Each structure stands twice: as structure tokens, then as C-alpha cells.
Amino acid sequence: MTKQDFSEFTEAGFRQLLLLLKAGGYRFARYGEPASGRHVIWRHDVDVSMHRAAALAEIEAEEGAVATYFVNPHCLFCNLLEPQIMALVRRIAGLGHEIGLHFDAGAYPVTQWNEAELVAVVQRERQLLELALELPVRCISWHNPDLTNLLEFEAEEVGGLINAYAGRFRRDYVYCSDSNGYWRFKPMSEVIAHGHDRLHLLTHPEWWTPEPMAPSERIDRAILGRARHVRSDYDLVLQTAGRRNLK
């Protein structure tokens, strides 16, 4: 496929989705709000890049949209405790968006969860996020839920957190996702145009870049950008301390 095939997956394309929702009369609803009128629950699972997440949050704020950003404490691509990443999360919240827990079952040696085990680790991770970020956490989504039995948990809440995979959301809402950086089923613009009263739409910030790129290139962009930042920090520490930077 050529880069032209991914022209939808840009910041401009992202803004266009917001404009389509607004033109369609959709209210941007938060998890836990009454399900009244035509509305959309607009959600992001931040799997790779907090920088991309912050860029999209700015676009949403400009368009008057609110979203829930689910962040993963076990993310391999960014460290939530790093000051710059923490500042980006707080910036997202400061723009009026909500921060939720993106629960990564792959961090544990469990594939078949029971309720007691799941509730215990969910509550622990919620406490970790709230202490680290100094922000309230009310919602939870699953990372790669098809690799375990997490989709069996259809209750409205899990461990005191609103469950984004609750049976009600899966039953009563039309769902669309950009998982893996392409439309596996219908493009989101078509789903919006169809005019369903209740939409549950998921995007992953790493897929929405300034210019069209293939999904693998977008991942490389995030990884290499992260590597350059870490290297720059290392060089700066040596320079500030007056130490030799041997190469």
C-alpha cells in the first residue's frame, strides 16, 4: 500500500471526524453520564505515544470535543512516571479531557482471570495512577482483551471503575475502532454518516500523524522520536555536569 492509502490517518483527518460528529448533532458524552439524546462516547487508548495523544487533545479542545484518554502504567513505549510524560497527561486533563486506566493483562502471568483477582489488581493500578498523576481515575478499558478472558466481564463497573467493555456499551452502541492503524471494518466516517443515535468510537493517538504514513512507519516514528529524546537527555546531563561525552 502507498502512503496515499493512509491519507485519512492524519491530524487533518482526525479533525474532520470531529467536524462530522458536530455536523451530525452528536453530543460528546463522558462515561457514566445519562445516555440521552444523540451522543458519542469518544475514547482513546494510548498504546504508544503520549505526545500524539497531547496533540490530538489540543485539536479536540479547539473543536469543543471531550474525550477519555486511557493510559497504561505498563506501557513499553513511554514511562508514565517520567516528568515530561506526566506533564503531557496533566496537559490532556487540563484541556477538559478525562484520564482512565488502560489495563494491560499481559503484565501479569494470568490468562483466565477470576473476579477477585481482577478487582485486586485493578484497584491497585488505579491507586498507582491517581497517586502518580494527582488526577481522578473513574474508567477502565482493556488492552488486547482478546488475548485473555477479560471480555467475559460485562458488569457496569470493575473494581469501582466504569467498564468501557460493559455489556451495555457493546449491546446498545455502534462501535468503531482504528486498531492497528487501518479500518478493519467500516471507516469511521461512514459509521458517523449512518446517523446512529449512540456511538462508541475508539482511536489510538499513534495512528494520527501530521502527514500520511503506513502503520509500521508511524510506530517507527514514535520509537525513534523517543530514542532521540532519551539520547538528547543523556547528552544534556553530561554537558551540564561538565563531563566528557566519549564517542
C-alpha positions as CSV (number, residue, x, y, z in Angstrom):
1,M,0.0,0.0,0.0
2,T,1.1,3.6,-0.6
3,K,1.1,6.5,1.8
4,Q,-1.8,7.9,-0.2
5,D,-3.9,5.0,1.1
6,F,-3.5,6.3,4.6
7,S,-4.4,9.9,3.9
8,E,-7.3,9.7,6.3
9,F,-5.0,9.0,9.2
10,T,-3.6,12.5,9.7
11,E,-4.3,15.3,12.1
12,A,-6.5,16.9,9.4
13,G,-8.4,13.6,9.0
14,F,-8.8,13.4,12.8
15,R,-10.2,17.0,12.9
16,Q,-12.6,16.0,10.0
17,L,-14.1,13.2,12.1
18,L,-14.8,15.7,14.9
19,L,-16.4,18.1,12.4
20,L,-18.6,15.2,11.1
21,L,-19.7,14.4,14.6
22,K,-20.6,18.0,15.3
23,A,-22.4,18.4,12.0
24,G,-24.4,15.2,12.8
25,G,-25.6,16.8,16.0
26,Y,-23.7,14.5,18.3
27,R,-23.0,15.5,21.9
28,F,-19.7,14.4,23.3
29,A,-20.6,12.3,26.4
30,R,-18.5,11.0,29.2
31,Y,-18.6,7.6,30.7
32,G,-21.2,7.4,33.4
33,E,-23.4,10.2,32.0
34,P,-27.1,9.6,31.2
35,A,-27.5,8.0,27.8
36,S,-29.9,10.6,26.5
37,G,-30.2,12.1,23.0
38,R,-27.8,11.7,20.1
39,H,-24.3,11.3,21.6
40,V,-20.9,9.8,21.1
41,I,-18.5,8.4,23.7
42,W,-15.2,9.4,22.2
43,R,-12.3,7.3,23.6
44,H,-8.6,6.9,23.1
45,D,-6.3,4.0,24.2
46,V,-2.8,5.5,24.4
47,D,-0.7,2.5,23.4
48,V,2.4,4.1,22.0
49,S,2.7,7.9,22.1
50,M,1.7,10.4,24.8
51,H,3.0,13.2,22.5
52,R,0.5,12.2,19.8
53,A,-2.2,12.0,22.5
54,A,-1.5,15.5,23.6
55,A,-1.5,16.8,20.0
56,L,-5.0,15.3,19.4
57,A,-6.2,16.6,22.8
58,E,-5.4,20.1,21.6
59,I,-7.3,19.6,18.4
60,E,-10.3,18.3,20.3
61,A,-10.2,21.3,22.6
62,E,-10.2,23.6,19.6
63,E,-13.3,21.9,18.3
64,G,-15.1,21.8,21.6
65,A,-14.9,18.0,21.9
66,V,-14.2,16.0,25.1
67,A,-12.7,12.5,25.3
68,T,-11.4,9.9,27.7
69,Y,-7.7,9.0,27.4
70,F,-6.9,5.6,28.7
71,V,-3.3,5.3,29.8
72,N,-1.3,2.1,30.5
73,P,1.0,2.0,33.6
74,H,2.9,-0.9,32.0
75,C,3.4,0.7,28.6
76,L,6.6,-0.3,26.9
77,F,6.8,2.9,24.8
78,C,6.6,5.6,27.5
79,N,7.1,5.8,31.2
80,L,4.1,7.5,32.9
81,L,6.4,8.5,35.8
82,E,8.8,10.4,33.6
83,P,8.3,14.1,34.2
84,Q,7.7,15.1,30.6
85,I,5.2,12.3,30.1
86,M,3.4,13.1,33.3
87,A,3.2,16.7,32.2
88,L,1.6,15.7,28.9
89,V,-1.0,13.6,30.8
90,R,-1.8,16.6,33.0
91,R,-2.0,18.8,30.0
92,I,-4.6,16.5,28.4
93,A,-6.6,16.6,31.6
94,G,-6.2,20.4,31.8
95,L,-7.9,20.7,28.3
96,G,-11.0,19.2,29.8
97,H,-10.5,15.5,28.9
98,E,-10.7,12.6,31.3
99,I,-7.9,10.1,32.2
100,G,-8.8,6.4,32.5
101,L,-6.9,3.2,33.2
102,H,-5.9,1.1,30.2
103,F,-5.4,-2.2,31.9
104,D,-2.8,-4.4,30.4
105,A,-3.4,-8.1,31.4
106,G,-0.1,-9.0,29.6
107,A,1.8,-7.6,32.6
108,Y,0.6,-10.5,34.7
109,P,1.1,-14.3,34.3
110,V,-2.7,-14.8,34.1
111,T,-4.8,-15.6,31.0
112,Q,-8.0,-16.7,32.8
113,W,-9.0,-14.1,35.3
114,N,-11.5,-14.5,38.1
115,E,-13.3,-11.6,39.6
116,A,-11.4,-11.4,42.9
117,E,-8.0,-11.4,41.2
118,L,-9.0,-8.8,38.6
119,V,-10.6,-6.5,41.1
120,A,-7.5,-6.6,43.3
121,V,-5.0,-5.6,40.5
122,V,-7.4,-3.0,39.0
123,Q,-7.8,-1.3,42.3
124,R,-4.0,-1.3,42.8
125,E,-3.3,0.2,39.4
126,R,-6.0,2.8,39.9
127,Q,-4.3,3.9,43.2
128,L,-1.0,4.0,41.4
129,L,-2.3,6.3,38.6
130,E,-4.1,8.6,41.0
131,L,-1.1,9.0,43.3
132,A,1.3,9.5,40.4
133,L,-0.8,11.8,38.3
134,E,-2.8,13.5,41.1
135,L,-5.8,13.1,38.9
136,P,-9.1,11.2,39.5
137,V,-9.5,7.9,37.5
138,R,-13.1,6.7,37.0
139,C,-12.9,4.4,34.0
140,I,-11.2,1.4,32.7
141,S,-10.6,-0.2,29.2
142,W,-8.8,-3.4,28.4
143,H,-5.6,-3.6,26.4
144,N,-5.7,-6.5,23.9
145,P,-8.7,-8.1,25.6
146,D,-9.0,-10.9,23.1
147,L,-5.8,-12.5,24.4
148,T,-7.4,-13.3,27.8
149,N,-11.0,-13.8,29.1
150,L,-11.5,-10.1,30.0
151,L,-14.4,-9.7,27.6
152,E,-16.3,-12.0,29.8
153,F,-16.5,-9.2,32.5
154,E,-19.6,-7.3,31.3
155,A,-20.6,-5.6,34.5
156,E,-21.0,-1.8,34.5
157,E,-18.1,-1.5,36.9
158,V,-14.9,-3.5,37.6
159,G,-13.1,-2.7,40.8
160,G,-15.1,0.5,41.2
161,L,-14.2,1.8,37.7
162,I,-16.7,2.2,34.8
163,N,-16.1,-0.6,32.4
164,A,-15.7,0.6,28.8
165,Y,-16.4,-3.0,27.7
166,A,-19.6,-3.4,29.8
167,G,-22.4,-5.3,28.1
168,R,-24.4,-2.2,27.8
169,F,-21.8,-0.4,25.6
170,R,-21.3,-3.5,23.5
171,R,-25.0,-4.1,23.1
172,D,-26.6,-0.6,22.9
173,Y,-23.9,1.4,21.0
174,V,-22.5,1.2,17.5
175,Y,-18.7,0.7,17.9
176,C,-15.9,1.6,15.6
177,S,-12.1,1.4,16.1
178,D,-8.9,2.2,14.2
179,S,-7.0,-0.7,15.8
180,N,-3.7,-1.5,14.0
181,G,-3.8,1.7,12.0
182,Y,-6.4,0.9,9.4
183,W,-10.2,0.4,9.1
184,R,-10.7,-3.4,9.5
185,F,-14.5,-3.0,9.0
186,K,-16.2,0.3,8.1
187,P,-14.4,3.6,8.0
188,M,-15.3,5.8,11.0
189,S,-16.6,8.5,8.7
190,E,-19.2,6.0,7.2
191,V,-20.2,4.9,10.7
192,I,-20.8,8.6,11.7
193,A,-22.7,9.3,8.5
194,H,-25.1,6.5,9.1
195,G,-26.6,8.5,11.9
196,H,-27.0,6.1,14.8
197,D,-28.0,7.8,18.0
198,R,-25.4,6.2,20.2
199,L,-21.8,5.9,19.0
200,H,-18.8,4.4,20.9
201,L,-15.7,5.4,18.9
202,L,-12.1,4.4,19.7
203,T,-9.0,5.8,18.3
204,H,-5.3,5.3,19.1
205,P,-3.3,8.5,19.0
206,E,-0.2,7.0,17.4
207,W,-2.1,6.4,14.2
208,W,-2.9,10.1,13.6
209,T,0.2,11.9,12.4
210,P,0.8,15.2,10.7
211,E,1.5,13.5,7.3
212,P,0.2,10.2,5.8
213,M,2.3,7.2,6.8
214,A,1.9,3.5,6.8
215,P,1.1,2.0,10.2
216,S,4.6,0.5,10.6
217,E,6.2,3.8,9.8
218,R,4.0,5.5,12.4
219,I,5.3,3.1,15.0
220,D,8.9,3.7,13.9
221,R,8.2,7.5,14.1
222,A,7.2,7.1,17.8
223,I,10.0,4.7,18.7
224,L,12.8,6.8,17.0
225,G,11.4,10.0,18.4
226,R,11.5,8.6,21.9
227,A,15.1,7.3,21.3
228,R,16.3,10.7,20.1
229,H,14.7,12.3,23.2
230,V,16.4,9.9,25.6
231,R,19.8,10.4,23.8
232,S,19.4,14.2,24.0
233,D,18.7,14.0,27.7
234,Y,21.9,11.9,28.2
235,D,24.0,14.4,26.3
236,L,22.5,17.3,28.2
237,V,23.3,15.8,31.5
238,L,26.9,15.3,30.6
239,Q,27.2,18.8,29.2
240,T,25.5,20.4,32.3
241,A,27.8,18.4,34.6
242,G,30.9,19.3,32.6
243,R,31.7,15.7,31.8
244,R,33.3,14.2,28.7
245,N,30.9,12.6,26.2
246,L,33.1,10.0,24.7
247,K,32.1,8.6,21.3
